Amino acid sequence: MVLRRISLRNFRNYAALDLSLSESCNFFVGDNAQGKSNLLEAVHVLGLTRSFRAGHDRELLRLGSERYELTGEFIDELSIRHLTSICYDTKQGKEASLDRKRMQSTSWVGKFPIVHFSPECHKITSGPPAERRRFVDVLLCQSSPAYLANLVEYTRVLRQRNALLAQPEGTSGNDFVVWSQALAHYGSRVMMARRTFVKEYEHTLLQSYQHISGSPLPFHFAYRTQFQSEEITTEGFLHLLQSARVHEERRKRTQVGPHYDDFVFEIDGKDLRKFGSRGEQKSALVALKLAETWYLKTHTGTAPIILLDDLASELDGKRLRSTLDYFHGSGQLLITSTSDISKGFLQPFESYRVLAGTLAPMMRN
């Protein structure tokens, strides 16, 4: 997948921008707070209909604006052109259009796969379980429409069931039984998909980590859930819900399900989050994103668009150069940095200077 052109209107600090992109690699250079990450964020919104950092679309509006608009021209693996548009209006809400036809976000996700890599991604390996669940969910939602549908329904049902638990007599009626059955139905499918994903993903992750780190130590990716393997069924889920009934009524929240899952990274049997060095965590994160790129390409049939945001602030010169080399050929690259890191880059690329929401082509030495 290639993003050939992108236009921004009243998005973050961009009043108006029309940009043609290289199909290979694009560098965006500038000081902090000039709009480099905002541009990558716009690409992310076009690919996934959501930001990688903003909690609400209102945060994406340019100061004083009530509407933003993003348009893009994608070229797929069959060289077919797709025109996309994402608009948000404070009064009318959000609207997504593909080839001039309105589309729901759930139908959009996965058509234009995205891999995003920034310093904030360190939370995946060092942060709380919610960060790892979010990483796995975004990856699986892009590669599996069935997973996306099951996760959306599970989240909806969980919200309804929690609302009943919060009521004084909420668990005594038939509605609670119905919502519990639905929770078990969708929750077991989410967990089965996660378990299958981990088994497939771990092998590629191990190869990527050993190649990047140069270490022969075993690297494991494990799935941690409240359920034994044989319990990941609708019936097994319902049994655990029944066992947790008294605890749930006391806590007023659902205490069983994939919303408590975690994913553990281990190097030589040791939890990376607790015992990994800074260097091991950096190597693991690069390996994780490389494996993500491979997984998306394998399961969607198209190479993802890769957003590398301010990696120079986290990686030293040698590690940064090797990271760029690893990602080259995996998909279209959009790279931001505060200094020109394109020197010595042998593949075709475009380079831009970013200043206060404007772009200017850079001269090549």
C-alpha positions as CSV (number, residue, x, y, z in Angstrom):
1,M,0.0,0.0,0.0
2,V,1.3,3.5,-0.9
3,L,-0.1,6.9,0.0
4,R,0.6,8.9,-3.1
5,R,-1.0,12.2,-2.0
6,I,-2.3,13.7,1.2
7,S,-4.1,17.0,2.0
8,L,-4.8,18.6,5.4
9,R,-7.2,21.3,6.2
10,N,-7.3,22.8,9.7
11,F,-5.7,19.8,11.2
12,R,-3.5,20.5,14.3
13,N,-1.1,23.3,13.3
14,Y,-1.7,22.9,9.6
15,A,-4.1,25.5,8.0
16,A,-3.7,23.9,4.6
17,L,-1.2,21.4,3.2
18,D,-1.1,19.5,-0.1
19,L,1.7,17.0,-0.4
20,S,2.9,14.3,-2.9
21,L,4.9,11.5,-1.3
22,S,7.6,9.2,-2.5
23,E,6.5,5.6,-2.8
24,S,9.8,4.6,-1.1
25,C,10.9,6.9,1.7
26,N,10.0,10.4,3.0
27,F,12.0,12.3,5.6
28,F,10.5,15.2,7.6
29,V,13.1,17.3,9.4
30,G,12.5,20.1,11.9
31,D,12.6,21.4,15.5
32,N,10.2,20.1,18.1
33,A,6.6,21.5,18.0
34,Q,6.7,22.4,14.3
35,G,4.3,19.8,13.0
36,K,6.3,16.7,12.1
37,S,4.4,14.3,14.3
38,N,1.1,16.0,13.4
39,L,1.7,15.1,9.8
40,L,2.3,11.4,10.7
41,E,-0.8,11.6,12.9
42,A,-2.8,12.7,9.9
43,V,-1.7,9.7,7.9
44,H,-2.6,7.5,10.9
45,V,-6.1,9.0,11.0
46,L,-6.5,8.3,7.2
47,G,-5.4,4.7,7.7
48,L,-7.3,3.8,10.9
49,T,-9.8,6.7,11.3
50,R,-8.3,7.5,14.7
51,S,-5.2,9.2,16.1
52,F,-2.4,7.4,17.8
53,R,-2.3,10.0,20.7
54,A,-5.5,12.1,20.8
55,G,-8.4,10.9,22.8
56,H,-11.0,12.8,20.8
57,D,-11.2,14.4,17.4
58,R,-11.8,17.8,18.9
59,E,-8.1,17.7,19.9
60,L,-7.1,17.5,16.3
61,L,-8.8,20.7,15.3
62,R,-6.6,23.7,14.4
63,L,-7.0,26.5,17.0
64,G,-10.1,28.4,16.3
65,S,-11.5,25.9,13.8
66,E,-14.7,23.8,14.0
67,R,-13.9,21.4,11.2
68,Y,-10.9,19.5,9.9
69,E,-10.6,17.6,6.7
70,L,-8.1,15.0,5.5
71,T,-8.0,13.6,2.0
72,G,-5.7,11.0,0.6
73,E,-4.9,9.0,-2.6
74,F,-3.8,5.5,-1.9
75,I,-2.5,3.0,-4.5
76,D,-3.1,-0.7,-3.5
77,E,-1.0,-3.8,-4.4
78,L,-3.0,-4.1,-7.7
79,S,-2.2,-0.5,-8.6
80,I,-5.8,0.5,-8.1
81,R,-6.3,4.1,-6.9
82,H,-8.5,4.8,-3.8
83,L,-9.6,8.3,-2.8
84,T,-10.2,8.7,0.9
85,S,-11.6,11.5,3.1
86,I,-11.9,11.8,6.8
87,C,-13.8,14.9,8.1
88,Y,-14.7,16.0,11.6
89,D,-17.1,18.8,12.5
90,T,-17.9,19.9,16.0
91,K,-21.7,19.9,15.1
92,Q,-22.0,17.1,12.7
93,G,-19.4,14.7,14.0
94,K,-17.1,12.4,12.0
95,E,-17.5,11.2,8.4
96,A,-15.3,8.8,6.5
97,S,-15.6,8.3,2.7
98,L,-13.9,5.8,0.5
99,D,-14.0,6.4,-3.3
100,R,-16.8,8.9,-2.6
101,K,-18.9,6.5,-0.6
102,R,-19.6,6.9,3.1
103,M,-18.3,4.1,5.2
104,Q,-18.3,3.1,8.9
105,S,-15.0,3.1,10.8
106,T,-15.4,-0.7,11.4
107,S,-15.5,-1.3,7.7
108,W,-12.5,1.0,7.1
109,V,-10.0,-0.4,9.5
110,G,-7.6,-2.8,7.7
111,K,-8.0,-1.5,4.2
112,F,-4.9,0.8,4.6
113,P,-2.6,-0.9,7.1
114,I,-0.4,1.2,9.3
115,V,2.6,0.5,11.5
116,H,3.4,3.4,13.9
117,F,6.7,3.5,15.8
118,S,7.6,6.4,18.1
119,P,9.4,6.9,21.5
120,E,5.9,6.6,23.1
121,C,5.8,2.9,22.0
122,H,8.2,2.0,24.8
123,K,5.0,1.6,26.9
124,I,4.3,-1.6,25.0
125,T,7.3,-3.3,26.6
126,S,7.6,-1.3,29.8
127,G,4.1,-0.1,30.6
128,P,0.9,-1.6,32.1
129,P,-1.1,-4.4,30.5
130,A,-3.5,-2.0,28.8
131,E,-0.7,-0.8,26.5
132,R,0.1,-4.4,25.3
133,R,-3.6,-5.2,24.9
134,R,-4.0,-2.0,22.8
135,F,-1.0,-3.0,20.6
136,V,-2.4,-6.5,20.0
137,D,-5.9,-5.2,19.4
138,V,-4.8,-2.6,16.8
139,L,-2.8,-5.2,15.0
140,L,-5.5,-7.8,15.0
141,C,-8.2,-5.4,14.1
142,Q,-6.2,-4.3,11.0
143,S,-5.6,-7.9,9.9
144,S,-8.9,-9.6,10.9
145,P,-12.4,-8.2,10.3
146,A,-13.8,-11.0,12.5
147,Y,-11.6,-10.0,15.4
148,L,-12.6,-6.4,15.0
149,A,-16.3,-7.3,15.0
150,N,-16.0,-9.6,18.1
151,L,-13.9,-7.0,20.0
152,V,-16.5,-4.2,19.2
153,E,-19.3,-6.4,20.4
154,Y,-17.4,-7.5,23.5
155,T,-16.7,-3.9,24.5
156,R,-20.4,-3.0,24.0
157,V,-21.7,-6.0,26.0
158,L,-19.1,-5.4,28.8
159,R,-20.4,-1.8,29.1
160,Q,-24.0,-3.0,29.4
161,R,-23.2,-5.7,31.9
162,N,-21.2,-3.3,34.1
163,A,-24.1,-0.9,34.0
164,L,-26.3,-3.7,35.4
165,L,-23.8,-4.6,38.1
166,A,-23.8,-1.0,39.2
167,Q,-27.6,-1.1,39.9
168,P,-28.9,-2.3,43.3
169,E,-30.9,-5.2,41.8
170,G,-29.2,-5.3,38.4
171,T,-28.0,-9.0,38.6
172,S,-31.4,-10.5,39.6
173,G,-33.2,-10.2,36.3
174,N,-33.1,-12.1,33.0
175,D,-31.3,-9.2,31.3
176,F,-28.2,-10.0,33.4
177,V,-28.2,-13.6,32.2
178,V,-28.6,-12.5,28.6
179,W,-25.7,-10.1,28.8
180,S,-23.5,-12.6,30.6
181,Q,-24.1,-15.1,27.8
182,A,-23.2,-12.5,25.2
183,L,-20.1,-11.6,27.1
184,A,-19.0,-15.2,27.1
185,H,-19.8,-15.6,23.5
186,Y,-17.7,-12.7,22.2
187,G,-15.1,-12.8,24.9
188,S,-14.1,-16.4,24.2
189,R,-13.7,-15.6,20.5
190,V,-11.5,-12.6,21.3
191,M,-9.3,-14.8,23.5
192,M,-9.1,-17.6,21.0
193,A,-7.9,-15.2,18.4
194,R,-5.3,-13.7,20.8
195,R,-4.0,-17.1,21.7
196,T,-3.6,-18.1,18.0
197,F,-2.0,-14.8,17.2
198,V,0.7,-15.2,19.9
199,K,1.6,-18.7,18.7
200,E,2.2,-17.4,15.2
201,Y,3.8,-14.1,16.1
202,E,6.3,-15.4,18.5
203,H,8.4,-17.2,15.9
204,T,8.9,-14.1,13.8
205,L,9.5,-12.0,16.9
206,L,12.3,-14.3,18.0
207,Q,14.0,-14.2,14.6
208,S,13.7,-10.4,14.5
209,Y,15.0,-9.9,18.0
210,Q,18.1,-12.2,17.6
211,H,18.9,-10.5,14.3
212,I,18.7,-7.0,15.7
213,S,20.3,-7.6,19.1
214,G,22.9,-10.1,17.9
215,S,22.0,-12.1,21.0
216,P,21.4,-15.9,20.9
217,L,19.3,-15.7,24.1
218,P,15.8,-17.1,23.6
219,F,13.0,-14.4,23.3
220,H,9.5,-15.5,24.2
221,F,6.1,-13.8,23.7
222,A,3.5,-15.3,26.1
223,Y,-0.2,-14.8,26.5
224,R,-1.4,-14.4,30.1
225,T,-5.1,-14.8,30.8
226,Q,-7.4,-15.8,33.7
227,F,-8.4,-18.8,31.7
228,Q,-6.8,-22.2,31.2
229,S,-6.6,-23.2,27.5
230,E,-9.5,-25.6,27.8
231,E,-11.6,-22.9,29.5
232,I,-11.5,-20.6,26.4
233,T,-15.0,-21.5,25.3
234,T,-18.4,-19.9,25.9
235,E,-19.2,-22.6,28.5
236,G,-15.8,-22.1,30.3
237,F,-16.3,-18.4,30.3
238,L,-19.8,-18.7,31.8
239,H,-18.4,-21.0,34.5
240,L,-15.8,-18.5,35.5
241,L,-18.4,-15.7,35.5
242,Q,-20.6,-17.7,37.9
243,S,-17.6,-18.4,40.2
244,A,-16.9,-14.6,40.3
245,R,-20.5,-13.6,40.9
246,V,-20.2,-12.6,44.5
247,H,-17.0,-10.8,43.9
248,E,-18.5,-8.9,41.0
249,E,-21.6,-7.8,43.0
250,R,-19.3,-6.5,45.6
251,R,-17.0,-4.6,43.2
252,K,-19.8,-3.6,40.8
253,R,-17.8,-4.5,37.8
254,T,-17.1,-7.5,35.6
255,Q,-14.1,-9.3,37.0
256,V,-13.5,-11.9,34.3
257,G,-12.6,-11.6,30.7
258,P,-10.1,-10.6,28.1
259,H,-10.1,-7.0,29.4
260,Y,-7.7,-8.4,32.1
261,D,-5.4,-10.1,29.7
262,D,-1.7,-9.4,29.4
263,F,1.1,-10.3,27.0
264,V,4.6,-10.9,28.5
265,F,7.9,-10.6,26.8
266,E,10.7,-12.7,28.2
267,I,14.4,-12.8,27.4
268,D,16.1,-16.0,28.7
269,G,13.1,-16.7,30.9
270,K,13.1,-13.2,32.5
271,D,10.3,-10.7,32.2
272,L,11.5,-7.9,30.0
273,R,9.3,-5.3,31.7
274,K,10.8,-6.0,35.1
275,F,14.3,-7.1,34.4
276,G,15.2,-6.0,30.8
277,S,18.0,-3.5,30.3
278,R,17.3,-0.3,28.3
279,G,19.2,-1.8,25.4
280,E,17.2,-5.0,25.5
281,Q,14.0,-3.1,25.6
282,K,15.0,-1.0,22.6
283,S,16.0,-4.0,20.6
284,A,12.7,-5.8,21.6
285,L,10.6,-2.8,20.5
286,V,12.3,-2.6,17.1
287,A,11.8,-6.4,16.7
288,L,8.2,-6.0,17.7
289,K,7.5,-3.4,15.1
290,L,9.3,-5.4,12.4
291,A,7.3,-8.5,13.2
292,E,4.1,-6.3,13.1
293,T,5.1,-5.2,9.6
294,W,5.5,-8.8,8.5
295,Y,2.3,-9.9,10.1
296,L,0.2,-7.2,8.5
297,K,1.7,-8.0,5.1
298,T,1.1,-11.7,5.5
299,H,-2.5,-11.4,6.7
300,T,-3.7,-8.4,4.5
301,G,-1.8,-9.2,1.4
302,T,-0.3,-5.7,1.2
303,A,2.7,-3.9,2.7
304,P,1.7,-1.5,5.4
305,I,2.6,2.2,5.5
306,I,5.3,2.7,8.2
307,L,5.4,5.8,10.3
308,L,8.7,6.3,12.2
309,D,8.4,9.2,14.5
310,D,11.4,10.9,16.1
311,L,13.4,7.7,16.6
312,A,16.7,9.6,16.6
313,S,15.8,10.8,20.2
314,E,15.7,7.2,21.3
315,L,18.2,5.3,19.2
316,D,22.0,6.1,18.8
317,G,23.5,6.6,15.4
318,K,24.4,2.9,14.7
319,R,21.1,1.5,16.1
320,L,19.1,4.2,14.2
321,R,20.8,3.4,10.9
322,S,20.4,-0.3,11.3
323,T,16.7,0.2,12.2
324,L,16.1,2.2,9.0
325,D,17.9,-0.6,7.0
326,Y,15.7,-3.2,8.6
327,F,12.5,-1.4,7.7
328,H,13.6,-0.5,4.2
329,G,11.7,-2.6,1.7
330,S,9.0,-3.5,4.2
331,G,6.7,-0.7,3.0
332,Q,6.4,3.0,2.3
333,L,8.4,4.9,5.0
334,L,7.5,8.3,6.5
335,I,10.3,9.4,9.0
336,T,10.5,12.4,11.2
337,S,13.6,13.7,13.1
338,T,15.1,16.9,14.4
339,S,18.2,16.5,12.3
340,D,18.8,15.3,8.8
341,I,19.3,11.5,9.1
342,S,19.0,10.8,5.4
343,K,22.7,11.1,4.7
344,G,24.1,7.8,3.4
345,F,20.6,6.6,2.7
346,L,21.0,4.9,-0.7
347,Q,17.4,4.3,-1.7
348,P,15.1,6.9,-3.5
349,F,13.7,9.4,-1.0
350,E,12.2,12.8,-0.6
351,S,13.2,15.1,2.2
352,Y,11.3,18.1,3.7
353,R,12.0,20.9,6.2
354,V,9.0,21.4,8.6
355,L,8.5,24.8,10.1
356,A,5.3,26.0,11.9
357,G,2.9,23.8,9.9
358,T,4.6,24.4,6.5
359,L,6.8,22.2,4.4
360,A,9.7,23.0,2.1
361,P,11.8,20.6,0.0
362,M,15.4,20.2,1.3
363,M,18.4,20.4,-0.9
364,R,20.4,17.2,-1.1
365,N,24.2,17.3,-0.5
